[in-house]
């Protein structure tokens, strides 16, 4: 099981970042109105890998294509058309987070876009807010981690525990490129014909959008296609399994994958 295939933050240099995040943007909008499943996003996925990508590749030099793209994104997300046209329909995750509900002074979470919070600096030209799906949960998650280490595991290291320690993050050495597992995944699938892979994602996760993994998995050789490799998507953010229904559905998928095939 791998969740997700990639764990990255786009630098803004790849056009595919906009293709990858658009379905999650629309899932966030539709999810605010009622329950939403991946099957409800079939129209958006088809648009993202079709007309959207075609107009995107044409570049901003093609004003007709850019306007068409921007207006379609505005319609799908409900973001002000003027804003969408100014950005050429190209919303990074921070821009989407801020613009989606700007009229109410709220921003959406990045790790879970179904979570909203107030923008502390709504009049600033550049974003000045923390992730509402992360900052508000930092204290309880830290307490839970410390409790697990000290009380259940009886491990009391020196120093204090800091969730998502920035110093540790800066010290990571990813080598020549961003962290990814695709190379190893191809090697294992080619070496072990019995190997199965289940990739799990949350619909509202903007940091590691599910559609990016779908685009990547679609490029695997035929021997690694379904049912050996399967992508499953559930309501929720990066940690979709914190929702009871999503966790239970994910568990059922895992159990089904691990059962021996009927002879």
Secondary structure by P-SEA (a helix, b strand, c coil): cccccccccccccccccccccaaaaaaaaaaaacccccccaaaaaaaaacaaaaaaaacccaaaaaaaaaaaaaaaccccaaaaaaacccccaaaaaccccccccbbbbcccccbbbbccccccccccccccccccaaaaaaaaaaaaacccccccccbbbbcccaaaaaaccccccccccaaaaaaaaaacccbbbbbbbbcccccccaaaaaaaaaacccccccccbbbbbccccccccccaaaaaaaaaaaaaaaccccc
